[in-house]
Amino acid sequence: MVGRSLMLVTALSPVIGYDKASEIAHKANDADLSLKEAALQSGYIDEARFNEIVDPRKMVGDGVAGS
């Protein structure tokens, strides 16, 4: 479920800008794509960079029980 969460797009905003990140989230929602699929299709970011930036474990840090 995490892979389809559009909230993760917030991690992209500082890197590609709010407007591009918003465009990606809208495309993912409208086309029933994962955030990653929409981001890669956009051409604004490559897969390696996406994986580096959009890492839910890094985003929550010590907030996840057992991490």
N, CA, C and O atoms as a Maestro MAE file, in Angstrom:
{
 s_m_m2io_version
 :::
 2.0.0
}

f_m_ct {
 s_m_title
 :::
 protein
 m_atom[268] {
  # First column is atom index #
  i_m_mmod_type
  r_m_x_coord
  r_m_y_coord
  r_m_z_coord
  i_m_residue_number
  s_m_chain_name
  s_m_pdb_residue_name
  s_m_pdb_atom_name
  i_m_atomic_number
  :::
  1 25 0.820 -1.201 0.000 1 A "MET " " N  " 7
  2 3 0.000 0.000 0.000 1 A "MET " " CA " 6
  3 2 0.859 1.258 0.000 1 A "MET " " C  " 6
  4 15 0.464 2.277 -0.568 1 A "MET " " O  " 8
  5 25 2.017 1.199 0.624 2 A "VAL " " N  " 7
  6 3 2.860 2.386 0.714 2 A "VAL " " CA " 6
  7 2 3.280 2.853 -0.677 2 A "VAL " " C  " 6
  8 15 3.360 4.054 -0.933 2 A "VAL " " O  " 8
  9 25 3.547 1.912 -1.568 3 A "GLY " " N  " 7
  10 3 3.982 2.264 -2.912 3 A "GLY " " CA " 6
  11 2 2.952 3.036 -3.709 3 A "GLY " " C  " 6
  12 15 3.297 3.708 -4.681 3 A "GLY " " O  " 8
  13 25 1.694 2.951 -3.313 4 A "ARG " " N  " 7
  14 3 0.640 3.677 -4.020 4 A "ARG " " CA " 6
  15 2 0.209 4.933 -3.272 4 A "ARG " " C  " 6
  16 15 -0.713 5.627 -3.701 4 A "ARG " " O  " 8
  17 25 0.863 5.224 -2.171 5 A "SER " " N  " 7
  18 3 0.503 6.397 -1.384 5 A "SER " " CA " 6
  19 2 0.990 7.671 -2.070 5 A "SER " " C  " 6
  20 15 2.187 7.851 -2.294 5 A "SER " " O  " 8
  21 25 0.064 8.533 -2.391 6 A "LEU " " N  " 7
  22 3 0.419 9.786 -3.063 6 A "LEU " " CA " 6
  23 2 1.042 10.796 -2.108 6 A "LEU " " C  " 6
  24 15 1.638 11.779 -2.551 6 A "LEU " " O  " 8
  25 25 0.913 10.569 -0.818 7 A "MET " " N  " 7
  26 3 1.506 11.485 0.164 7 A "MET " " CA " 6
  27 2 3.026 11.508 0.054 7 A "MET " " C  " 6
  28 15 3.658 12.500 0.418 7 A "MET " " O  " 8
  29 25 3.609 10.442 -0.436 8 A "LEU " " N  " 7
  30 3 5.063 10.375 -0.548 8 A "LEU " " CA " 6
  31 2 5.618 11.388 -1.544 8 A "LEU " " C  " 6
  32 15 6.823 11.639 -1.570 8 A "LEU " " O  " 8
  33 25 4.757 11.960 -2.348 9 A "VAL " " N  " 7
  34 3 5.209 12.945 -3.336 9 A "VAL " " CA " 6
  35 2 5.844 14.159 -2.661 9 A "VAL " " C  " 6
  36 15 6.614 14.882 -3.292 9 A "VAL " " O  " 8
  37 25 5.533 14.385 -1.403 10 A "THR " " N  " 7
  38 3 6.116 15.534 -0.705 10 A "THR " " CA " 6
  39 2 7.636 15.449 -0.655 10 A "THR " " C  " 6
  40 15 8.308 16.477 -0.579 10 A "THR " " O  " 8
  41 25 8.180 14.251 -0.695 11 A "ALA " " N  " 7
  42 3 9.636 14.095 -0.687 11 A "ALA " " CA " 6
  43 2 10.268 14.601 -1.983 11 A "ALA " " C  " 6
  44 15 11.439 14.981 -1.996 11 A "ALA " " O  " 8
  45 25 9.506 14.608 -3.060 12 A "LEU " " N  " 7
  46 3 10.041 15.066 -4.345 12 A "LEU " " CA " 6
  47 2 10.045 16.582 -4.481 12 A "LEU " " C  " 6
  48 15 10.854 17.132 -5.228 12 A "LEU " " O  " 8
  49 25 9.166 17.255 -3.780 13 A "SER " " N  " 7
  50 3 9.022 18.710 -3.937 13 A "SER " " CA " 6
  51 2 10.322 19.493 -3.794 13 A "SER " " C  " 6
  52 15 10.590 20.351 -4.634 13 A "SER " " O  " 8
  53 25 11.143 19.244 -2.774 14 A "PRO " " N  " 7
  54 3 12.378 20.021 -2.649 14 A "PRO " " CA " 6
  55 2 13.379 19.754 -3.784 14 A "PRO " " C  " 6
  56 15 14.273 20.563 -4.033 14 A "PRO " " O  " 8
  57 25 13.219 18.625 -4.460 15 A "VAL " " N  " 7
  58 3 14.168 18.235 -5.502 15 A "VAL " " CA " 6
  59 2 13.721 18.706 -6.886 15 A "VAL " " C  " 6
  60 15 14.519 19.255 -7.645 15 A "VAL " " O  " 8
  61 25 12.445 18.490 -7.213 16 A "ILE " " N  " 7
  62 3 11.969 18.834 -8.563 16 A "ILE " " CA " 6
  63 2 11.012 20.014 -8.566 16 A "ILE " " C  " 6
  64 15 10.622 20.494 -9.630 16 A "ILE " " O  " 8
  65 25 10.634 20.480 -7.399 17 A "GLY " " N  " 7
  66 3 9.718 21.614 -7.303 17 A "GLY " " CA " 6
  67 2 8.288 21.166 -7.069 17 A "GLY " " C  " 6
  68 15 7.880 20.070 -7.453 17 A "GLY " " O  " 8
  69 25 7.547 22.044 -6.430 18 A "TYR " " N  " 7
  70 3 6.165 21.741 -6.062 18 A "TYR " " CA " 6
  71 2 5.295 21.455 -7.269 18 A "TYR " " C  " 6
  72 15 4.533 20.488 -7.260 18 A "TYR " " O  " 8
  73 25 5.391 22.276 -8.314 19 A "ASP " " N  " 7
  74 3 4.504 22.125 -9.468 19 A "ASP " " CA " 6
  75 2 4.708 20.780 -10.161 19 A "ASP " " C  " 6
  76 15 3.736 20.120 -10.529 19 A "ASP " " O  " 8
  77 25 5.948 20.373 -10.340 20 A "LYS " " N  " 7
  78 3 6.224 19.091 -10.984 20 A "LYS " " CA " 6
  79 2 5.790 17.931 -10.094 20 A "LYS " " C  " 6
  80 15 5.242 16.944 -10.583 20 A "LYS " " O  " 8
  81 25 6.031 18.044 -8.804 21 A "ALA " " N  " 7
  82 3 5.613 16.999 -7.874 21 A "ALA " " CA " 6
  83 2 4.087 16.874 -7.875 21 A "ALA " " C  " 6
  84 15 3.551 15.766 -7.867 21 A "ALA " " O  " 8
  85 25 3.404 17.998 -7.885 22 A "SER " " N  " 7
  86 3 1.946 17.996 -7.920 22 A "SER " " CA " 6
  87 2 1.440 17.358 -9.214 22 A "SER " " C  " 6
  88 15 0.480 16.588 -9.203 22 A "SER " " O  " 8
  89 25 2.083 17.681 -10.304 23 A "GLU " " N  " 7
  90 3 1.716 17.097 -11.598 23 A "GLU " " CA " 6
  91 2 1.843 15.568 -11.554 23 A "GLU " " C  " 6
  92 15 0.981 14.853 -12.065 23 A "GLU " " O  " 8
  93 25 2.908 15.086 -10.950 24 A "ILE " " N  " 7
  94 3 3.133 13.646 -10.823 24 A "ILE " " CA " 6
  95 2 2.026 13.000 -9.987 24 A "ILE " " C  " 6
  96 15 1.497 11.953 -10.358 24 A "ILE " " O  " 8
  97 25 1.684 13.617 -8.877 25 A "ALA " " N  " 7
  98 3 0.637 13.065 -8.006 25 A "ALA " " CA " 6
  99 2 -0.706 13.028 -8.734 25 A "ALA " " C  " 6
  100 15 -1.443 12.047 -8.631 25 A "ALA " " O  " 8
  101 25 -1.020 14.080 -9.460 26 A "HIS " " N  " 7
  102 3 -2.278 14.110 -10.217 26 A "HIS " " CA " 6
  103 2 -2.294 13.021 -11.286 26 A "HIS " " C  " 6
  104 15 -3.299 12.334 -11.467 26 A "HIS " " O  " 8
  105 25 -1.179 12.870 -11.990 27 A "LYS " " N  " 7
  106 3 -1.106 11.847 -13.036 27 A "LYS " " CA " 6
  107 2 -1.271 10.455 -12.431 27 A "LYS " " C  " 6
  108 15 -1.991 9.623 -12.982 27 A "LYS " " O  " 8
  109 25 -0.612 10.197 -11.308 28 A "ALA " " N  " 7
  110 3 -0.725 8.894 -10.652 28 A "ALA " " CA " 6
  111 2 -2.177 8.619 -10.274 28 A "ALA " " C  " 6
  112 15 -2.683 7.517 -10.488 28 A "ALA " " O  " 8
  113 25 -2.831 9.607 -9.721 29 A "ASN " " N  " 7
  114 3 -4.225 9.443 -9.320 29 A "ASN " " CA " 6
  115 2 -5.137 9.246 -10.525 29 A "ASN " " C  " 6
  116 15 -5.948 8.320 -10.552 29 A "ASN " " O  " 8
  117 25 -5.002 10.109 -11.512 30 A "ASP " " N  " 7
  118 3 -5.895 10.081 -12.675 30 A "ASP " " CA " 6
  119 2 -5.720 8.829 -13.530 30 A "ASP " " C  " 6
  120 15 -6.689 8.314 -14.086 30 A "ASP " " O  " 8
  121 25 -4.487 8.342 -13.635 31 A "ALA " " N  " 7
  122 3 -4.195 7.191 -14.499 31 A "ALA " " CA " 6
  123 2 -4.078 5.883 -13.721 31 A "ALA " " C  " 6
  124 15 -3.710 4.854 -14.287 31 A "ALA " " O  " 8
  125 25 -4.389 5.918 -12.429 32 A "ASP " " N  " 7
  126 3 -4.291 4.741 -11.562 32 A "ASP " " CA " 6
  127 2 -2.899 4.107 -11.644 32 A "ASP " " C  " 6
  128 15 -2.759 2.902 -11.850 32 A "ASP " " O  " 8
  129 25 -1.885 4.944 -11.480 33 A "LEU " " N  " 7
  130 3 -0.494 4.509 -11.491 33 A "LEU " " CA " 6
  131 2 0.077 4.633 -10.089 33 A "LEU " " C  " 6
  132 15 -0.462 5.355 -9.250 33 A "LEU " " O  " 8
  133 25 1.162 3.932 -9.841 34 A "SER " " N  " 7
  134 3 1.883 4.166 -8.593 34 A "SER " " CA " 6
  135 2 2.595 5.508 -8.730 34 A "SER " " C  " 6
  136 15 2.779 6.017 -9.836 34 A "SER " " O  " 8
  137 25 2.982 6.057 -7.620 35 A "LEU " " N  " 7
  138 3 3.719 7.315 -7.646 35 A "LEU " " CA " 6
  139 2 5.009 7.163 -8.453 35 A "LEU " " C  " 6
  140 15 5.379 8.049 -9.225 35 A "LEU " " O  " 8
  141 25 5.676 6.050 -8.267 36 A "LYS " " N  " 7
  142 3 6.924 5.801 -8.981 36 A "LYS " " CA " 6
  143 2 6.686 5.711 -10.489 36 A "LYS " " C  " 6
  144 15 7.441 6.293 -11.268 36 A "LYS " " O  " 8
  145 25 5.660 4.998 -10.900 37 A "GLU " " N  " 7
  146 3 5.355 4.881 -12.329 37 A "GLU " " CA " 6
  147 2 5.105 6.256 -12.942 37 A "GLU " " C  " 6
  148 15 5.623 6.573 -14.014 37 A "GLU " " O  " 8
  149 25 4.311 7.063 -12.255 38 A "ALA " " N  " 7
  150 3 3.996 8.404 -12.762 38 A "ALA " " CA " 6
  151 2 5.237 9.282 -12.799 38 A "ALA " " C  " 6
  152 15 5.435 10.044 -13.744 38 A "ALA " " O  " 8
  153 25 6.070 9.176 -11.773 39 A "ALA " " N  " 7
  154 3 7.290 9.988 -11.715 39 A "ALA " " CA " 6
  155 2 8.233 9.623 -12.851 39 A "ALA " " C  " 6
  156 15 8.790 10.504 -13.506 39 A "ALA " " O  " 8
  157 25 8.410 8.348 -13.085 40 A "LEU " " N  " 7
  158 3 9.317 7.927 -14.154 40 A "LEU " " CA " 6
  159 2 8.772 8.306 -15.519 40 A "LEU " " C  " 6
  160 15 9.535 8.697 -16.401 40 A "LEU " " O  " 8
  161 25 7.472 8.197 -15.706 41 A "GLN " " N  " 7
  162 3 6.862 8.596 -16.975 41 A "GLN " " CA " 6
  163 2 6.994 10.093 -17.223 41 A "GLN " " C  " 6
  164 15 7.057 10.532 -18.371 41 A "GLN " " O  " 8
  165 25 7.035 10.868 -16.158 42 A "SER " " N  " 7
  166 3 7.121 12.322 -16.309 42 A "SER " " CA " 6
  167 2 8.450 12.765 -16.914 42 A "SER " " C  " 6
  168 15 8.524 13.792 -17.589 42 A "SER " " O  " 8
  169 25 9.496 11.981 -16.664 43 A "GLY " " N  " 7
  170 3 10.823 12.364 -17.141 43 A "GLY " " CA " 6
  171 2 11.523 13.376 -16.245 43 A "GLY " " C  " 6
  172 15 12.637 13.799 -16.553 43 A "GLY " " O  " 8
  173 25 10.897 13.771 -15.150 44 A "TYR " " N  " 7
  174 3 11.494 14.754 -14.244 44 A "TYR " " CA " 6
  175 2 12.550 14.146 -13.328 44 A "TYR " " C  " 6
  176 15 13.367 14.864 -12.751 44 A "TYR " " O  " 8
  177 25 12.530 12.822 -13.195 45 A "ILE " " N  " 7
  178 3 13.433 12.155 -12.272 45 A "ILE " " CA " 6
  179 2 13.679 10.729 -12.763 45 A "ILE " " C  " 6
  180 15 12.792 10.104 -13.345 45 A "ILE " " O  " 8
  181 25 14.870 10.229 -12.528 46 A "ASP " " N  " 7
  182 3 15.151 8.853 -12.945 46 A "ASP " " CA " 6
  183 2 14.919 7.892 -11.770 46 A "ASP " " C  " 6
  184 15 14.723 8.319 -10.633 46 A "ASP " " O  " 8
  185 25 14.945 6.614 -12.064 47 A "GLU " " N  " 7
  186 3 14.592 5.614 -11.057 47 A "GLU " " CA " 6
  187 2 15.540 5.602 -9.860 47 A "GLU " " C  " 6
  188 15 15.102 5.493 -8.715 47 A "GLU " " O  " 8
  189 25 16.830 5.712 -10.129 48 A "ALA " " N  " 7
  190 3 17.796 5.685 -9.024 48 A "ALA " " CA " 6
  191 2 17.565 6.852 -8.071 48 A "ALA " " C  " 6
  192 15 17.568 6.672 -6.854 48 A "ALA " " O  " 8
  193 25 17.367 8.030 -8.614 49 A "ARG " " N  " 7
  194 3 17.144 9.213 -7.774 49 A "ARG " " CA " 6
  195 2 15.812 9.113 -7.034 49 A "ARG " " C  " 6
  196 15 15.721 9.472 -5.860 49 A "ARG " " O  " 8
  197 25 14.778 8.624 -7.724 50 A "PHE " " N  " 7
  198 3 13.477 8.435 -7.081 50 A "PHE " " CA " 6
  199 2 13.620 7.514 -5.873 50 A "PHE " " C  " 6
  200 15 13.131 7.825 -4.787 50 A "PHE " " O  " 8
  201 25 14.293 6.380 -6.066 51 A "ASN " " N  " 7
  202 3 14.464 5.414 -4.982 51 A "ASN " " CA " 6
  203 2 15.248 5.996 -3.816 51 A "ASN " " C  " 6
  204 15 14.996 5.661 -2.659 51 A "ASN " " O  " 8
  205 25 16.186 6.857 -4.121 52 A "GLU " " N  " 7
  206 3 16.982 7.505 -3.078 52 A "GLU " " CA " 6
  207 2 16.144 8.487 -2.263 52 A "GLU " " C  " 6
  208 15 16.265 8.558 -1.040 52 A "GLU " " O  " 8
  209 25 15.303 9.234 -2.950 53 A "ILE " " N  " 7
  210 3 14.528 10.298 -2.306 53 A "ILE " " CA " 6
  211 2 13.264 9.769 -1.634 53 A "ILE " " C  " 6
  212 15 12.973 10.104 -0.485 53 A "ILE " " O  " 8
  213 25 12.526 8.948 -2.355 54 A "VAL " " N  " 7
  214 3 11.234 8.477 -1.857 54 A "VAL " " CA " 6
  215 2 11.440 7.133 -1.150 54 A "VAL " " C  " 6
  216 15 11.157 6.067 -1.698 54 A "VAL " " O  " 8
  217 25 11.930 7.222 0.052 55 A "ASP " " N  " 7
  218 3 12.175 6.057 0.889 55 A "ASP " " CA " 6
  219 2 11.389 6.246 2.176 55 A "ASP " " C  " 6
  220 15 11.817 6.985 3.062 55 A "ASP " " O  " 8
  221 25 10.233 5.578 2.287 56 A "PRO " " N  " 7
  222 3 9.381 5.782 3.466 56 A "PRO " " CA " 6
  223 2 10.100 5.554 4.794 56 A "PRO " " C  " 6
  224 15 9.792 6.221 5.782 56 A "PRO " " O  " 8
  225 25 11.038 4.638 4.832 57 A "ARG " " N  " 7
  226 3 11.761 4.378 6.088 57 A "ARG " " CA " 6
  227 2 12.558 5.613 6.513 57 A "ARG " " C  " 6
  228 15 12.604 5.950 7.696 57 A "ARG " " O  " 8
  229 25 13.176 6.275 5.557 58 A "LYS " " N  " 7
  230 3 13.932 7.488 5.863 58 A "LYS " " CA " 6
  231 2 13.013 8.629 6.262 58 A "LYS " " C  " 6
  232 15 13.376 9.485 7.068 58 A "LYS " " O  " 8
  233 25 11.818 8.629 5.687 59 A "MET " " N  " 7
  234 3 10.896 9.729 5.913 59 A "MET " " CA " 6
  235 2 10.308 9.707 7.318 59 A "MET " " C  " 6
  236 15 9.962 10.759 7.856 59 A "MET " " O  " 8
  237 25 10.188 8.522 7.923 60 A "VAL " " N  " 7
  238 3 9.608 8.443 9.265 60 A "VAL " " CA " 6
  239 2 10.663 8.263 10.339 60 A "VAL " " C  " 6
  240 15 10.376 8.467 11.519 60 A "VAL " " O  " 8
  241 25 11.864 7.890 9.968 61 A "GLY " " N  " 7
  242 3 12.943 7.759 10.928 61 A "GLY " " CA " 6
  243 2 12.633 6.813 12.049 61 A "GLY " " C  " 6
  244 15 12.249 5.667 11.815 61 A "GLY " " O  " 8
  245 25 12.795 7.276 13.264 62 A "ASP " " N  " 7
  246 3 12.594 6.441 14.447 62 A "ASP " " CA " 6
  247 2 11.122 6.268 14.802 62 A "ASP " " C  " 6
  248 15 10.801 5.619 15.797 62 A "ASP " " O  " 8
  249 25 10.230 6.834 14.009 63 A "GLY " " N  " 7
  250 3 8.815 6.762 14.323 63 A "GLY " " CA " 6
  251 2 8.170 5.425 14.049 63 A "GLY " " C  " 6
  252 15 7.040 5.193 14.479 63 A "GLY " " O  " 8
  253 25 8.848 4.538 13.349 64 A "VAL " " N  " 7
  254 3 8.283 3.232 13.024 64 A "VAL " " CA " 6
  255 2 8.715 2.229 14.089 64 A "VAL " " C  " 6
  256 15 9.905 2.056 14.350 64 A "VAL " " O  " 8
  257 25 7.754 1.588 14.684 65 A "ALA " " N  " 7
  258 3 8.053 0.606 15.740 65 A "ALA " " CA " 6
  259 2 8.929 -0.501 15.187 65 A "ALA " " C  " 6
  260 15 8.638 -1.081 14.141 65 A "ALA " " O  " 8
  261 25 9.991 -0.782 15.893 66 A "GLY " " N  " 7
  262 3 10.873 -1.862 15.494 66 A "GLY " " CA " 6
  263 2 11.896 -1.515 14.442 66 A "GLY " " C  " 6
  264 15 12.662 -2.382 14.021 66 A "GLY " " O  " 8
  265 25 11.929 -0.276 14.007 67 A "SER " " N  " 7
  266 3 12.913 0.086 12.975 67 A "SER " " CA " 6
  267 2 14.248 0.430 13.579 67 A "SER " " C  " 6
  268 15 15.188 0.756 12.853 67 A "SER " " O  " 8
  :::
 }
 m_bond[267] {
  # First column is bond index #
  i_m_from
  i_m_to
  i_m_order
  :::
  1 1 2 1
  2 2 3 1
  3 3 4 2
  4 3 5 1
  5 5 6 1
  6 6 7 1
  7 7 8 2
  8 7 9 1
  9 9 10 1
  10 10 11 1
  11 11 12 2
  12 11 13 1
  13 13 14 1
  14 14 15 1
  15 15 16 2
  16 15 17 1
  17 17 18 1
  18 18 19 1
  19 19 20 2
  20 19 21 1
  21 21 22 1
  22 22 23 1
  23 23 24 2
  24 23 25 1
  25 25 26 1
  26 26 27 1
  27 27 28 2
  28 27 29 1
  29 29 30 1
  30 30 31 1
  31 31 32 2
  32 31 33 1
  33 33 34 1
  34 34 35 1
  35 35 36 2
  36 35 37 1
  37 37 38 1
  38 38 39 1
  39 39 40 2
  40 39 41 1
  41 41 42 1
  42 42 43 1
  43 43 44 2
  44 43 45 1
  45 45 46 1
  46 46 47 1
  47 47 48 2
  48 47 49 1
  49 49 50 1
  50 50 51 1
  51 51 52 2
  52 51 53 1
  53 53 54 1
  54 54 55 1
  55 55 56 2
  56 55 57 1
  57 57 58 1
  58 58 59 1
  59 59 60 2
  60 59 61 1
  61 61 62 1
  62 62 63 1
  63 63 64 2
  64 63 65 1
  65 65 66 1
  66 66 67 1
  67 67 68 2
  68 67 69 1
  69 69 70 1
  70 70 71 1
  71 71 72 2
  72 71 73 1
  73 73 74 1
  74 74 75 1
  75 75 76 2
  76 75 77 1
  77 77 78 1
  78 78 79 1
  79 79 80 2
  80 79 81 1
  81 81 82 1
  82 82 83 1
  83 83 84 2
  84 83 85 1
  85 85 86 1
  86 86 87 1
  87 87 88 2
  88 87 89 1
  89 89 90 1
  90 90 91 1
  91 91 92 2
  92 91 93 1
  93 93 94 1
  94 94 95 1
  95 95 96 2
  96 95 97 1
  97 97 98 1
  98 98 99 1
  99 99 100 2
  100 99 101 1
  101 101 102 1
  102 102 103 1
  103 103 104 2
  104 103 105 1
  105 105 106 1
  106 106 107 1
  107 107 108 2
  108 107 109 1
  109 109 110 1
  110 110 111 1
  111 111 112 2
  112 111 113 1
  113 113 114 1
  114 114 115 1
  115 115 116 2
  116 115 117 1
  117 117 118 1
  118 118 119 1
  119 119 120 2
  120 119 121 1
  121 121 122 1
  122 122 123 1
  123 123 124 2
  124 123 125 1
  125 125 126 1
  126 126 127 1
  127 127 128 2
  128 127 129 1
  129 129 130 1
  130 130 131 1
  131 131 132 2
  132 131 133 1
  133 133 134 1
  134 134 135 1
  135 135 136 2
  136 135 137 1
  137 137 138 1
  138 138 139 1
  139 139 140 2
  140 139 141 1
  141 141 142 1
  142 142 143 1
  143 143 144 2
  144 143 145 1
  145 145 146 1
  146 146 147 1
  147 147 148 2
  148 147 149 1
  149 149 150 1
  150 150 151 1
  151 151 152 2
  152 151 153 1
  153 153 154 1
  154 154 155 1
  155 155 156 2
  156 155 157 1
  157 157 158 1
  158 158 159 1
  159 159 160 2
  160 159 161 1
  161 161 162 1
  162 162 163 1
  163 163 164 2
  164 163 165 1
  165 165 166 1
  166 166 167 1
  167 167 168 2
  168 167 169 1
  169 169 170 1
  170 170 171 1
  171 171 172 2
  172 171 173 1
  173 173 174 1
  174 174 175 1
  175 175 176 2
  176 175 177 1
  177 177 178 1
  178 178 179 1
  179 179 180 2
  180 179 181 1
  181 181 182 1
  182 182 183 1
  183 183 184 2
  184 183 185 1
  185 185 186 1
  186 186 187 1
  187 187 188 2
  188 187 189 1
  189 189 190 1
  190 190 191 1
  191 191 192 2
  192 191 193 1
  193 193 194 1
  194 194 195 1
  195 195 196 2
  196 195 197 1
  197 197 198 1
  198 198 199 1
  199 199 200 2
  200 199 201 1
  201 201 202 1
  202 202 203 1
  203 203 204 2
  204 203 205 1
  205 205 206 1
  206 206 207 1
  207 207 208 2
  208 207 209 1
  209 209 210 1
  210 210 211 1
  211 211 212 2
  212 211 213 1
  213 213 214 1
  214 214 215 1
  215 215 216 2
  216 215 217 1
  217 217 218 1
  218 218 219 1
  219 219 220 2
  220 219 221 1
  221 221 222 1
  222 222 223 1
  223 223 224 2
  224 223 225 1
  225 225 226 1
  226 226 227 1
  227 227 228 2
  228 227 229 1
  229 229 230 1
  230 230 231 1
  231 231 232 2
  232 231 233 1
  233 233 234 1
  234 234 235 1
  235 235 236 2
  236 235 237 1
  237 237 238 1
  238 238 239 1
  239 239 240 2
  240 239 241 1
  241 241 242 1
  242 242 243 1
  243 243 244 2
  244 243 245 1
  245 245 246 1
  246 246 247 1
  247 247 248 2
  248 247 249 1
  249 249 250 1
  250 250 251 1
  251 251 252 2
  252 251 253 1
  253 253 254 1
  254 254 255 1
  255 255 256 2
  256 255 257 1
  257 257 258 1
  258 258 259 1
  259 259 260 2
  260 259 261 1
  261 261 262 1
  262 262 263 1
  263 263 264 2
  264 263 265 1
  265 265 266 1
  266 266 267 1
  267 267 268 2
  :::
 }
}
